[in-house]
């Protein structure tokens, strides 16, 4: 694989989380962020500061990389003078090592922001385990970071055409693979079959797992599949899908060159990787 978020490049140092004296040290590099926005410098690159210079916020231990300890401070909003940029925009431009740290930080920061009160008793939660746990001081309930599994699949037919679709909220020409969340008590393969049937009315047989990608928007784990269609006629769920099309390799390249089809950004989305894996190489063009 070769896309953003697909490989952790740092040691998360989970054994250090209970003791902040072991990781809040003078040589620790600290990233300031708020939600999916991170502090940056020209380059572009992440803007790192020190423990002493970091603003007040919720602390997160990211771990060790290249002989240095790394942490983050989560704020409601990154100050303008720190040049905040969304990780969605920054991801394809960052060094892979820095991106690994940023994705870890963004995923936890978004969870910390959205989980401030106990779901059992309503008490305000405090942070523990270096930002990887919320604890209720009233009833003692422990709240752990949430990850939502979602399947994302490239469907092909017996002629090896690929199926791409457009969401109703997207502009004309923006296409991607199908995707959807896994439901309780459901296998990943069954989730693939159900989502394809619900969205475009296609029956799917074999579904082969190809790889995964954390997607912290807000807290998904994308599980990539290649699926084989047993039917080809569409019945669209118009609330989810505005348009669906079958493409040969030649038709897809021609549509991209004609600017009637645009694919997700290269090296950011597993969706793009699934399409290029089927195509057999890099494809031109991307969403604007």
C-alpha positions as CSV (number, residue, x, y, z in Angstrom):
1,X,0.0,0.0,0.0
2,X,1.0,3.6,-0.6
3,X,-1.5,6.1,0.8
4,X,-1.8,8.4,3.8
5,X,-2.7,7.0,7.2
6,X,-2.0,3.3,6.2
7,X,1.0,2.7,8.4
8,X,1.9,3.8,11.9
9,X,5.5,5.1,12.0
10,X,5.9,5.7,15.7
11,X,6.0,3.6,18.9
12,X,2.9,4.7,20.9
13,X,4.7,4.0,24.2
14,X,1.6,2.9,26.0
15,X,3.5,1.9,29.1
16,X,4.4,5.6,29.7
17,X,0.8,6.8,29.7
18,X,0.1,6.5,33.5
19,X,3.1,8.7,34.4
20,X,3.3,12.1,32.8
21,X,6.7,12.8,34.5
22,X,8.2,10.2,32.1
23,X,7.0,12.0,28.9
24,X,6.4,15.6,29.8
25,X,10.1,16.3,29.6
26,X,12.2,19.3,28.3
27,X,13.1,17.5,25.0
28,X,9.5,16.3,24.2
29,X,8.1,17.7,21.0
30,X,4.6,19.0,21.3
31,X,2.0,19.5,18.6
32,X,-0.9,22.0,19.1
33,X,-4.2,21.1,17.5
34,X,-7.9,21.6,17.7
35,X,-10.2,19.0,16.1
36,X,-8.8,18.2,12.7
37,X,-6.7,21.4,12.5
38,X,-3.0,21.3,13.4
39,X,-0.5,24.0,13.9
40,X,1.9,24.3,10.9
41,X,4.9,26.1,9.6
42,X,5.9,26.9,6.0
43,X,6.9,23.8,4.0
44,X,4.3,22.7,4.8
45,X,5.2,20.9,8.0
46,X,3.9,20.4,11.5
47,X,4.7,23.2,14.0
48,X,6.4,21.6,17.1
49,X,6.8,23.4,20.4
50,X,8.1,22.4,23.9
51,X,6.3,21.3,27.0
52,X,7.0,24.7,28.7
53,X,5.8,26.7,25.7
54,X,2.7,24.7,24.9
55,X,-0.7,26.3,25.7
56,X,-3.1,24.9,28.3
57,X,-5.2,22.1,26.9
58,X,-5.8,18.4,27.1
59,X,-2.5,16.5,26.8
60,X,-2.0,13.5,24.6
61,X,1.1,11.2,24.6
62,X,1.8,10.2,21.0
63,X,4.9,8.2,21.6
64,X,8.4,7.8,20.4
65,X,9.8,8.4,16.9
66,X,13.4,8.7,15.6
67,X,14.7,8.9,19.2
68,X,12.4,11.7,20.3
69,X,9.3,11.7,22.4
70,X,6.2,13.3,21.0
71,X,3.0,14.7,22.6
72,X,0.1,16.9,21.6
73,X,-2.1,19.5,23.3
74,X,-5.7,19.5,22.2
75,X,-7.5,22.9,22.2
76,X,-11.0,23.8,21.1
77,X,-9.4,25.9,18.3
78,X,-5.8,26.4,17.2
79,X,-4.8,30.1,17.4
80,X,-4.6,31.8,14.1
81,X,-1.0,32.8,14.7
82,X,0.0,29.1,14.7
83,X,-1.3,28.7,11.1
84,X,-3.9,26.0,11.6
85,X,-4.5,23.7,8.6
86,X,-7.0,20.8,8.3
87,X,-5.2,17.4,8.2
88,X,-7.4,16.6,5.2
89,X,-5.6,19.3,3.2
90,X,-2.2,18.7,4.8
91,X,-2.1,14.9,4.6
92,X,-0.8,14.4,1.0
93,X,1.9,17.1,1.7
94,X,3.4,15.8,5.0
95,X,6.3,13.6,5.6
96,X,5.0,10.1,6.4
97,X,6.6,10.1,9.8
98,X,4.9,13.4,10.8
99,X,1.6,12.3,9.3
100,X,1.6,9.2,11.5
101,X,1.9,11.4,14.6
102,X,-0.7,13.9,13.3
103,X,-3.3,11.3,12.6
104,X,-2.9,9.8,16.0
105,X,-3.3,13.2,17.6
106,X,-6.3,14.3,15.5
107,X,-8.2,11.0,16.1
108,X,-7.8,11.4,19.9
109,X,-8.4,15.2,19.9
110,X,-11.7,14.8,18.1
111,X,-12.8,12.0,20.5
112,X,-11.8,14.1,23.6
113,X,-13.8,17.0,22.2
114,X,-17.0,14.9,21.7
115,X,-16.8,12.9,24.9
116,X,-16.9,15.4,27.8
117,X,-19.8,14.1,29.9
118,X,-20.5,10.6,31.3
119,X,-23.1,8.8,29.3
120,X,-24.3,7.0,32.4
121,X,-24.7,9.8,35.0
122,X,-24.0,13.0,33.1
123,X,-21.0,14.0,35.2
124,X,-18.1,15.9,33.6
125,X,-15.3,13.5,32.7
126,X,-11.6,13.9,33.4
127,X,-8.8,12.7,31.1
128,X,-6.5,9.8,32.1
129,X,-3.9,7.6,30.4
130,X,-2.3,10.6,28.6
131,X,-5.5,11.3,26.7
132,X,-6.4,7.8,25.9
133,X,-9.1,7.4,28.5
134,X,-12.0,9.3,30.0
135,X,-13.1,8.6,33.6
136,X,-16.2,9.6,35.5
137,X,-15.4,11.0,39.0
138,X,-19.0,10.2,40.1
139,X,-19.8,6.7,39.0
140,X,-16.3,5.5,38.0
141,X,-17.2,4.5,34.5
142,X,-14.3,4.4,32.1
143,X,-14.8,5.6,28.6
144,X,-12.3,4.5,25.9
145,X,-11.7,6.0,22.4
146,X,-14.3,4.9,19.9
147,X,-13.5,3.4,16.5
148,X,-16.2,2.8,13.9
149,X,-15.5,0.1,11.4
150,X,-16.6,0.9,7.9
151,X,-16.2,-1.2,4.7
152,X,-15.1,0.5,1.5
153,X,-15.2,-1.6,-1.7
154,X,-14.3,-1.6,-5.3
155,X,-17.0,-3.8,-7.1
156,X,-16.1,-5.4,-10.4
157,X,-18.2,-7.5,-12.8
158,X,-17.5,-10.5,-14.9
159,X,-16.0,-8.3,-17.6
160,X,-13.6,-6.7,-15.0
161,X,-15.3,-3.4,-15.2
162,X,-15.3,-1.4,-12.0
163,X,-18.3,0.3,-10.4
164,X,-18.0,3.9,-9.2
165,X,-20.7,6.1,-7.8
166,X,-21.5,9.7,-6.9
167,X,-23.1,11.0,-3.7
168,X,-26.0,13.4,-4.1
169,X,-24.0,16.1,-2.2
170,X,-21.1,15.9,-4.6
171,X,-20.7,18.0,-7.7
172,X,-21.1,16.5,-11.1
173,X,-18.2,14.3,-12.1
174,X,-17.0,13.5,-8.6
175,X,-16.9,9.7,-8.3
176,X,-15.7,7.2,-5.7
177,X,-16.1,3.6,-4.5
178,X,-19.0,2.5,-2.4
179,X,-18.7,2.5,1.4
180,X,-20.7,2.1,4.6
181,X,-20.6,1.3,8.3
182,X,-20.5,-2.2,9.7
183,X,-23.6,-3.1,11.8
184,X,-23.7,-5.0,15.1
185,X,-23.5,-8.8,14.6
186,X,-22.4,-8.4,11.0
187,X,-19.3,-9.8,9.4
188,X,-17.2,-7.5,7.2
189,X,-18.0,-9.5,4.1
190,X,-21.8,-9.4,4.8
191,X,-21.4,-5.6,5.4
192,X,-19.9,-5.3,1.9
193,X,-22.8,-7.3,0.4
194,X,-25.5,-5.4,2.3
195,X,-24.1,-1.9,1.5
196,X,-23.7,-2.6,-2.2
197,X,-27.3,-4.0,-2.4
198,X,-28.7,-1.1,-0.4
199,X,-27.0,1.6,-2.4
200,X,-27.0,0.4,-6.0
201,X,-29.1,-2.8,-6.0
202,X,-26.3,-5.0,-7.1
203,X,-25.8,-8.6,-5.7
204,X,-22.3,-9.3,-4.6
205,X,-20.7,-12.8,-4.2
206,X,-17.0,-13.0,-3.2
207,X,-15.6,-10.2,-1.1
208,X,-11.8,-10.1,-0.6
209,X,-10.1,-8.0,2.1
210,X,-7.2,-5.9,0.8
211,X,-6.2,-3.6,3.6
212,X,-7.2,-0.9,6.1
213,X,-6.9,2.8,6.7
214,X,-7.6,4.9,9.8
215,X,-9.9,7.8,8.9
216,X,-10.2,10.2,11.8
217,X,-13.2,12.1,10.4
218,X,-14.4,11.6,13.0
219,X,-13.3,8.1,14.1
220,X,-13.6,5.5,11.4
221,X,-11.4,2.5,10.4
222,X,-11.8,2.0,6.7
223,X,-11.6,-1.7,5.7
224,X,-10.9,-2.1,2.0
225,X,-12.4,-4.9,-0.1
226,X,-12.6,-6.0,-3.7
227,X,-16.0,-7.5,-4.4
228,X,-17.4,-9.4,-7.4
229,X,-20.8,-8.5,-8.7
230,X,-23.3,-11.2,-9.6
231,X,-25.6,-8.7,-11.3
232,X,-25.1,-5.5,-13.1
233,X,-28.4,-3.6,-13.4
234,X,-28.6,-0.6,-10.9
235,X,-31.5,0.2,-8.5
236,X,-30.2,3.3,-6.8
237,X,-31.0,4.6,-3.3
238,X,-31.3,8.2,-4.4
239,X,-30.7,9.4,-0.8
240,X,-27.2,7.9,-0.9
241,X,-26.4,7.7,-4.6
242,X,-27.1,10.2,-7.4
243,X,-25.3,8.3,-10.1
244,X,-23.5,4.9,-10.6
245,X,-21.5,3.7,-13.6
246,X,-19.5,0.8,-14.8
247,X,-16.1,1.6,-16.3
248,X,-13.6,-0.3,-18.3
249,X,-10.0,0.8,-17.8
250,X,-10.0,2.6,-21.1
251,X,-13.4,4.3,-20.4
252,X,-12.2,5.5,-17.0
253,X,-9.0,7.0,-18.3
254,X,-10.9,8.7,-21.1
255,X,-13.5,10.1,-18.7
256,X,-10.7,11.5,-16.4
257,X,-8.9,13.1,-19.4
258,X,-12.2,14.6,-20.6
259,X,-12.8,15.9,-17.1
260,X,-16.2,14.3,-16.8
261,X,-14.9,12.1,-13.9
262,X,-12.7,13.0,-11.0
263,X,-11.4,10.5,-8.4
264,X,-10.5,11.0,-4.7
265,X,-7.0,12.5,-4.0
266,X,-4.0,10.3,-4.6
267,X,-2.2,9.0,-1.6
268,X,-4.9,10.2,0.8
269,X,-7.9,7.9,0.4
270,X,-8.0,4.1,0.3
271,X,-10.7,4.6,-2.3
272,X,-8.2,5.9,-4.8
273,X,-5.8,3.1,-3.9
274,X,-8.5,0.5,-4.6
275,X,-9.3,1.9,-8.0
276,X,-5.6,2.2,-9.0
277,X,-5.0,-1.4,-7.7
278,X,-7.7,-2.6,-10.1
279,X,-6.4,-0.3,-12.9
280,X,-2.8,-1.6,-12.5
281,X,-1.0,1.8,-12.0
282,X,-1.4,5.5,-11.2
283,X,-4.3,7.4,-12.7
284,X,-4.4,11.1,-13.5
285,X,-6.6,13.7,-12.0
286,X,-8.2,14.3,-8.6
287,X,-11.0,16.1,-6.9
288,X,-10.6,19.8,-6.7
